[in-house]
Amino acid sequence: MLTVEADSPRRPEATALLQASQAYLQTLYPPEENFYLSIDALCGPDIRFFTAALDGAVVGTAALALRPDHAEVKSMFVAPEARGKGAAGALMARLIAEAEARALPLMLETGPLNTEALALYARHGFVRRGPFGDYAESPSSVFMERLVPRRMTAQGDLAAVHALLMDSFAYMEGVIDPPSSMMRMTVADLARDAAQNELWVLGDGPMACMILTVKPGTLYLGKLAVSETARGRGLARVMVDHAMRRARALGLPKVTLQVRVELTRNQAAFRAMRFVEVARTAHDGYTRATSITYERPV
């Protein structure tokens, strides 16, 4: 069983992991370009420290440094023999939840040689940015920020969102039957959706979007799109996680979405995000199923 809990950096098992992490970083980067926190610093009042335990054995550490205008990921480390078992993802989920509970943007600094860490952060929606806080540009530093969805109104720059949707759904032409009604959507249609429902976007451009609609007993997730240049960074998961939080806030028990039967890769992606198939339906005039309905409880 995998658990994550608030802990003390002075717990012997945690201290041993922190020392192993620091020793590893010292083999990669010069002393002046290593920005890990000491164990004393990790005990400070502005730090939230966590450990991950696998079947009772501490296998990972992570900390959240609380700053006035952001939160920073620190001391993320999993013992080599425990990697691939979900500890890093569980720790990251806890840090994300702690930052979101405080409405703080989540940022981090890591190194270009920390390839496993870079992949982990990308899967959780982090994108590269410039230095923040007291950091300066350094060849040993990669700065990242986890983007947070923002709601757009009908008065926002909907042309850019509309362009993202058109680009993202264009590949379905000639693939799905019947054709998607999406390609007939106008900016005015999108404005009505933004006014009547919830239009959420992520990043500049934007990089991703979705529309959430309250329906009896569920929150419907539709028009989820990620720009081609931003794919593979976990942004769809960021949007889905936000939809789950919105459902909880609205007192709804689940999030529902539909995928066309031909889009097997999309189906696999949603199943990986813990959606389960609950129904198959047909468009008017079709005797075979054309859409699959998926649900995920909050």
C-alpha positions in Angstrom: 0.0 0.0 0.0 1.2 3.5 -0.9 0.6 6.4 1.5 1.7 10.0 1.7 1.7 11.9 4.9 3.0 15.1 6.5 6.2 14.2 8.3 9.5 15.5 9.8 12.7 15.9 7.8 14.4 14.7 11.0 12.7 11.3 10.9 15.7 9.0 10.4 14.3 7.3 7.2 13.5 10.7 5.7 16.9 12.2 6.7 18.6 9.3 5.0 16.7 9.9 1.8 17.4 13.6 1.8 21.1 13.0 2.3 21.1 10.5 -0.6 19.3 13.1 -2.8 21.8 15.8 -1.9 24.8 13.5 -2.5 23.4 12.6 -5.9 22.9 16.3 -6.9 26.5 17.1 -5.8 27.7 14.6 -8.5 25.8 16.5 -11.2 26.2 20.2 -10.5 28.8 22.5 -9.0 28.2 23.6 -5.3 27.2 27.1 -6.2 24.5 25.8 -8.6 22.9 23.3 -6.2 19.8 24.9 -4.6 18.5 22.1 -2.4 17.4 23.0 1.1 19.3 21.7 4.2 17.5 19.6 6.7 17.5 22.5 9.1 15.9 24.7 6.4 13.3 22.0 5.7 12.2 22.3 9.3 11.3 26.0 8.9 7.8 27.3 9.5 7.3 28.1 5.8 7.9 24.5 4.7 5.4 21.6 4.4 7.3 18.3 4.3 5.9 15.0 3.2 7.0 11.4 2.9 5.7 8.5 0.8 5.7 5.1 2.3 5.3 1.8 0.4 4.0 -1.0 2.7 5.1 1.0 5.7 8.6 1.7 4.5 9.5 5.4 3.7 10.6 5.5 0.1 10.2 9.2 -1.0 10.3 12.8 0.2 8.9 16.1 -1.1 8.5 19.5 0.3 6.5 22.6 -0.4 8.1 26.0 0.3 5.4 28.6 0.9 6.3 32.0 -0.5 4.1 35.2 -0.4 3.1 34.9 -4.1 3.8 31.2 -5.0 4.7 27.8 -3.7 7.8 25.9 -4.7 8.5 22.2 -5.0 11.6 21.2 -3.1 13.3 17.9 -2.0 11.5 15.7 -4.4 13.2 12.3 -4.3 12.3 8.6 -4.4 14.7 5.8 -3.5 16.0 4.1 -6.7 14.7 0.7 -5.7 11.2 2.1 -5.3 10.8 4.0 -8.6 8.1 3.1 -11.0 5.7 2.2 -8.2 3.8 5.5 -8.0 5.5 7.2 -5.1 6.7 10.3 -7.1 3.2 10.8 -8.6 1.5 10.5 -5.2 3.9 13.0 -3.7 3.4 15.4 -6.6 -0.4 15.1 -6.3 -0.1 16.0 -2.6 2.0 19.1 -3.3 -0.4 20.2 -6.1 -3.3 19.8 -3.7 -1.6 21.8 -1.0 -0.7 24.6 -3.4 -4.2 24.8 -4.9 -5.8 24.8 -1.4 -3.8 28.1 -0.8 -4.5 29.4 -4.3 -0.8 29.7 -5.0 0.9 29.1 -8.3 3.3 26.1 -8.1 6.8 26.6 -9.4 10.1 24.7 -9.2 13.8 24.7 -10.1 15.5 21.6 -11.2 18.5 20.7 -13.4 18.8 19.7 -17.0 20.5 16.4 -16.1 17.5 15.4 -13.9 15.8 13.7 -16.8 13.4 11.6 -14.7 12.3 14.6 -12.7 11.8 16.7 -15.9 9.5 13.9 -17.3 7.6 13.7 -14.0 7.0 17.4 -13.9 5.9 17.5 -17.6 3.4 14.7 -16.9 1.9 16.8 -14.1 1.4 19.9 -16.3 4.5 21.9 -15.6 6.0 24.0 -18.4 9.2 25.8 -18.7 9.5 29.5 -17.7 12.1 32.0 -16.7 13.7 32.4 -13.3 11.4 33.3 -10.3 11.9 34.5 -6.8 15.6 34.9 -5.9 16.9 32.7 -8.7 19.1 33.9 -11.5 19.7 32.4 -15.0 22.1 29.4 -14.7 23.2 26.7 -17.1 22.4 24.2 -14.3 18.8 25.4 -13.8 15.5 24.6 -15.5 12.6 26.7 -14.2 9.1 25.4 -14.5 5.5 26.4 -13.5 2.4 24.4 -13.3 -0.3 26.1 -15.2 -3.7 26.6 -13.5 -6.9 26.8 -15.6 -8.7 30.1 -15.7 -12.3 30.7 -16.6 -13.1 32.9 -19.6 -16.2 35.0 -20.1 -18.1 35.7 -23.3 -16.2 39.0 -23.5 -12.7 37.3 -23.6 -10.5 36.6 -26.6 -12.6 33.8 -27.9 -11.2 33.9 -31.4 -8.0 32.3 -30.1 -10.0 29.6 -28.3 -12.1 29.0 -31.3 -9.0 28.6 -33.5 -7.6 26.0 -31.0 -10.8 24.0 -31.2 -10.9 24.1 -35.0 -7.2 23.0 -35.2 -7.6 20.3 -32.6 -10.8 18.7 -34.1 -9.8 19.0 -37.8 -8.2 15.5 -37.8 -11.6 13.9 -37.2 -12.7 14.9 -40.7 -13.1 11.6 -42.6 -12.3 9.6 -39.5 -15.6 9.7 -37.6 -19.1 9.1 -38.9 -21.3 11.1 -38.6 -18.9 14.1 -39.0 -18.4 16.3 -35.9 -20.7 19.3 -35.4 -17.7 21.0 -33.9 -16.5 22.2 -37.3 -19.7 24.2 -37.7 -19.1 26.0 -34.4 -18.7 29.8 -34.7 -17.1 32.3 -32.3 -20.7 33.4 -31.5 -21.6 29.8 -30.6 -18.5 29.7 -28.3 -19.5 33.0 -26.7 -22.9 31.5 -25.9 -21.2 28.5 -24.3 -19.0 30.8 -22.2 -22.0 32.8 -21.0 -24.3 29.8 -20.3 -21.7 27.2 -19.1 -18.1 27.3 -18.0 -15.3 27.9 -20.5 -11.8 27.1 -19.0 -8.5 27.7 -20.7 -4.9 26.9 -19.8 -1.8 29.0 -20.6 -1.2 31.6 -23.2 -2.4 31.0 -26.7 -4.3 29.2 -25.1 -2.6 25.8 -24.8 -5.7 23.9 -23.8 -9.4 24.5 -23.3 -12.7 22.8 -22.2 -16.3 23.5 -21.6 -18.1 22.3 -18.5 -21.9 22.0 -18.5 -24.0 21.2 -15.4 -26.5 18.4 -16.2 -28.8 16.5 -13.9 -26.5 14.5 -11.6 -23.3 15.2 -13.4 -20.8 17.7 -14.8 -20.4 17.2 -18.5 -16.9 17.8 -19.9 -16.9 18.7 -23.5 -14.7 20.3 -26.2 -11.5 19.3 -24.5 -8.6 20.4 -26.7 -4.8 20.7 -26.3 -2.8 22.6 -28.9 -0.5 20.4 -31.0 2.7 22.2 -29.7 1.7 21.5 -26.1 0.8 17.9 -26.3 2.6 15.3 -24.2 2.9 17.6 -21.2 0.0 16.3 -19.2 -2.2 19.3 -19.9 -5.3 17.2 -20.6 -4.9 15.6 -17.2 -4.6 19.1 -15.6 -7.9 20.0 -17.2 -9.6 16.8 -16.2 -8.4 17.2 -12.6 -9.9 20.8 -12.6 -13.2 19.4 -13.9 -13.2 17.0 -11.0 -12.7 19.9 -8.5 -15.4 21.9 -10.2 -17.8 18.9 -9.8 -17.0 18.7 -6.1 -17.5 22.4 -5.7 -20.9 22.2 -7.4 -22.0 19.3 -5.3 -22.1 16.9 -8.3 -21.2 13.2 -7.9 -19.4 12.7 -11.2 -17.9 14.0 -14.4 -19.2 12.6 -17.7 -17.9 12.9 -21.2 -18.4 11.2 -24.6 -15.9 9.9 -27.1 -16.7 8.8 -30.7 -16.3 5.0 -31.2 -13.6 5.5 -33.9 -11.3 7.5 -31.6 -9.6 4.6 -29.8 -6.6 6.6 -28.6 -8.9 9.1 -26.9 -10.7 6.3 -25.2 -7.5 4.9 -23.9 -6.4 8.3 -22.6 -9.6 8.7 -20.6 -9.5 5.2 -19.3 -5.9 6.0 -18.1 -7.5 8.9 -16.2 -9.9 6.6 -14.4 -13.0 7.1 -16.5 -15.1 4.0 -17.1 -17.5 3.3 -19.9 -21.1 3.4 -18.9 -23.1 3.5 -22.2 -23.0 3.5 -26.0 -25.4 5.6 -28.0 -26.2 6.2 -31.6 -26.7 9.5 -33.4 -30.1 10.0 -35.1 -30.5 7.8 -38.2 -27.8 5.3 -37.1 -28.5 1.8 -36.0 -25.0 1.2 -34.6 -23.4 2.9 -31.7 -21.5 6.1 -32.6 -20.5 7.4 -29.2 -19.2 6.0 -25.9 -20.2 7.7 -22.6 -17.6 7.6 -19.8 -17.9 8.6 -16.2 -15.6 9.2 -13.3 -16.9 9.7 -9.7 -15.6 12.6 -7.8 
